[in-house]
């Protein structure tokens, strides 16, 4: 279960942006190491800052809320709960199409039951909110059948190339996700009889990668935001960035970098069609600390007195 940032800040999940900011400022002041000399002050201060970094950003908060829904759905499933669903069925040209909608979020293991032809009775599947799970059956002259399905997966699962369990009737098989596959790509699993799928059947699964709290997909490229302090923008810095597979890459921020500029980390994106990899693009965001000690304030005052720069309108180029 991910850390509940709402509990960290002591606010309900329905709190407004202003309420979240107010709670953060109060706790940051309370646990700032320059003010609070308790042994746990530094760790509590970092915990509060981490919570506000997510909840204080509208986009990240929305993605984090989805993650919480996902965990609630997973726990309900493990405890024997059931996701609410609705279904519809239509028939045309000898094929049958089923659609199911769930009100829960994604799980670590996207489970669904698929039955071929007369074996199809239902499934258990966690998808994104109001997402769809669709099966299509098509016959050929040779009697072969194809099942088409859409599966929601996390960026972590796609980046690592996980194996995900699928229940086919009485059989359990594992689907190998190609490492760093791009979203909405389709993989094919042909039945052999020994892999849980009949020899005259095949499974086509379209993999949809769900939104992530830190990264945004753009084809083969990954995009993220690297937040740095003003002095890091001036003097440059180095940072360790955690990738979706939990590995880390060192990023060097050059001195004098401006907010909005991008850093490119080659080869850390998703796989492209030529068997290479896209890049990780990090946009720089300069963050001014909201809670400052008196010493820090004095340093900023000194900088203001010695530096002649003043706020001004930017001329159009």
N, C-alpha and C positions, 0 to 999 in steps of 0.2 A: 504494500500500500504506500503510495507516495506521501510525503510529508504534507499534512494539511496546513497550508499557509494561512487559511482563515483562522484556524485555532492559534497559530503562532502570533498573529496580530490581534487576536481576541475580538474578532468581528464575525458576524454571520455571513453566509454565502450571498445573501441579498444586499450586503452593504454597498453604499454608493461609493463612487471614486473619492469623493471628499471625505467620507467616513474612514476609508482605508488610509488615505494620506494622513489624516489627523491621528489615527491609531499608530501609524508608523512613526510619526514625529515624536509622539509621546514616549513610545518604547525605545526609540533610538536615543533619545535624550537620557532616558533612565539607565540604559545599559552601555552608554558610550564609555570605553575604557579610560578616557581621560577624566571622567566624572565618577564612575563606579569602579571601585578597586576590588570588588568581589572576584573570586577565582574564576567564576563562570561568566563574568561580564563580557569578555571578548567573544566567546562562542555564542552567547545569547545575542550580542550585537550583530554578529555576522548572520545569524539565523533570521533575525528581524529584517536585515537588509536584503537577504535572499528572498524572503517572502514578498517584500515590497517590490523588488525587481520584477517579479511575475505579476502580482495583483495590481501594481500601479500602472501597468501597460495594458490597454484595452485588448489588443490582439492576443498578447500572451495569456491574459486572464481568461479569455474565451477558450483558448486551447487547453489551458489548465483545467477549466471546468469540465471539458470533454473527458480529460484524463480521469478526473474524479468519478464521473458517471461510468466510465469504463470499469473502474475498480469496484464500484458498487454492483454493477451487473455481474462481474466475475464472482464476487463473493456470494451474491444471491444464487448464482448457478451452482457454486460449490456446496451451498447449504441446502440445495434441493429446490430452489426457487425456479420459476419459469418466466421467461420473457413474454410479454404480451405481444400478440401477433395477429395479423389479418391476412387472408389469402384470397386469390382469385384464380380462376381457371378458364382458359379459352382453348378452342381447338380449331385448326385450319390445316388442310393439306396433309392430314395424317399425323401431324406433330402436335404435341401438347406442351403448353407453356404455363408455368406456375410462378407467381410472384408472392413474396412474403415480406412484410414490413415489421420491424421491431422498434420498440421505444427505448431500447437500452443503447449503450455505447459499445465500442469494440473491446475484445478481450485479448489476452496474450495468446490464446489458442482459439482460432476461429473454427468452431465446431459446427458441422452440419451433417445431417443424414441425407444421403441421396440413394434412391432406389431406381433401378432401370426398369422401364416398362411396367409390368404388373407388380414389381417390387416396390414402387414408389408409394410411401404412406405418409411421409412427413420428415421433419428435420429439427435439429437444435442448432441455432446459429446466432451468434452475437455480431451485429453489424453496427455501423454508425447510426446516429439518431435519424429515424425515418428513412434509412437506407434500404436498398432492395437486394434481394437474393433471387436470382432467376435461373431456372433450369429450362433448357430446350432440348427436345428429343427429336432426332431425325433418323429415318430409316433409309437403307439403300437396297438395291436389288439383291445384294449378298446377305441382307439381314443385319448388317452392322448398325450399331447405334452410337450416336454421339450425344454426350451431355455437355451443355455449356453452363458455366456457373461464374458468378462474380464474387470474389472474396476480398473483404477489407483486411488489410494488414498494416502494422505499424512501420514507421520508417526504420526503426531498429531491426525488425524482422527482415525487411528488404535489404538493408545495408549489410547485415551479417550473412544473409543467405540461409535462414533458418529452415528447419523441417517442421511442418505444421501437420497436426493429425486431422484426418478426415474419416468419418465413419460411413462406410458403404454397406448398408444392410447389416449383416452380422460380422462384417469384416472391418478392421481398422487399418488404414494405410497412412503413410506419411508422405506428404508432398514436399519436395525439395524446392525451395524458392531460389532461383538463380541470384547469386551474390550481386548486390547493388543494382537490381533490375529497376527500370524506370516505371513510374506509375501507369496503370491502365494498359500494361502489356499482357499478352495471353501466353500461357504455357500449355503444352499438350502432354497428356499421360495416356499412353496406349496400353490396353489391357493385355496381359499375358496369361491370365488364369491363376498365376501364382502371386501376383502383386495386389490381389484384392479386387481386381477388375476383370470381368470376363474377356476372353480372347477376342470376341467380336465387338467389343465396346471401347470407346475412348472418352477421355474427360478433357475438356478445354476449360481452363480457369483463367479469367481475367483478374489480375491483381490490382487492386486500387489501394494506394498508400494514403493513409489518413493524415490530417493536419498534425503538425508537430509543434511542441512548445518553443523550440529554439530555431528550427530550420524551416526554410520554405523551398519547395521544389520548383525548378524552372527547366523542364526537359532534363538534360543530363547534368545540369548544374544545381548545386545547393547554395542557398543564400542564407546569411545570418547577419546579426548585428553584434559588433564588438564594442562594448562600452569601456571608455577609458577616462581617466581623470585629466583635468586641464594640464597639470605638470607632466603627465605622460605624453600628452600631445606636443608639448614644447620640447621635451628632452628625448622622447622615444621610449620604448619599453619592449619587453618580451612577455608573451603570454602563452600558456598551455591551453589549447582548445580541445575539449572532449568531443570526439566524433560520435555518431550514432551507434557504432559498435563498441563504444567505451575506450577505444584506443585514443591516444593523444597526439597532437601535432603542435610543434612549436611555431608560433607566429611572431615575427619581428615587426614592430610598429616603428616606422622611421620618425626621426625628430621633425617637428614642424608640420605634422600631418593635420589636415583640416577635417572638421565634421562633414560627413557626407561622402568623403572619399572612400574608395574601396580597395581592399587588399585581396589579391588572388592567390589561393593556395592550389597549385596545379595537381590534378589527378585525384582529388579527394571528393569528387562528386559521384554521380551515378554512372553506370556503364552505358556507353554509346553504341550505335549500331556497327561501328568498325572495331569493336572489341577493345576500345580504349576507354578512358574515363573522363568525365567532365570535371569541372573545378569547383572548389568551395570559394564563394565570394563573400567577403565580410565587409559590411558597411560600418564606417567609424561613427560612433555617437559619443560626443564629449559630455560627460556627466559632472555637474557641479554638486558636490556634497551638500545635502540639505542641513545636516547637523555638523556644526563646526565648533571646535574648542576655542577659547579666547585667544590662545597662541596662534591658531590657524587664522582666525579673523585678523589678527594684527599683521600677520604675514601678507594677507590679501590687501590690507590697507596700505602697507608699505609698497607693494607692487603697484597699487593704484596711484600712489604719489610719485613713483619714479618712472612709470610708463605713460607716455603721452597719448596712448590710443583712447579714443572715445567713441561711443556708439554713433553710427552714421548710416544713412541710406546707401544701398548699393546701386551703382550706376548700371544701366542695361548695357550689355556689350554690343 
